[in-house]
Amino acid sequence: FPERAVAGIEWILPDRTLAPEFAAVLDTGYLRGADLWHVAMALYVSPVAGSLAFATLDSRQSAVAEALGFAIPWDLETS
């Protein structure tokens, strides 16, 4: 990738297990693998889900993220 395309991207390295976030996600809906990890990481970054948008093209991931309170920037049904 060109440097300008990734210049604003930073790695987020949790300093603890994401078990509480995994539990919160799985209490809300069924996800697994990377889909589960990404939503859990979003909760780690923003424990108040409403303060962060969650962008995905996966309908199940979108539904779980929205149920947790994340803003979804587009409607997958009409996109």
Secondary structure, DSSP 4 states (H G I P E B T S, - for coil): --HHHHTT------SS--HHHHHHHHHH----HHHHHHHHHHHHH-SSGGGSB---S-HHHHHHHHHHT-B-SS-TTT-
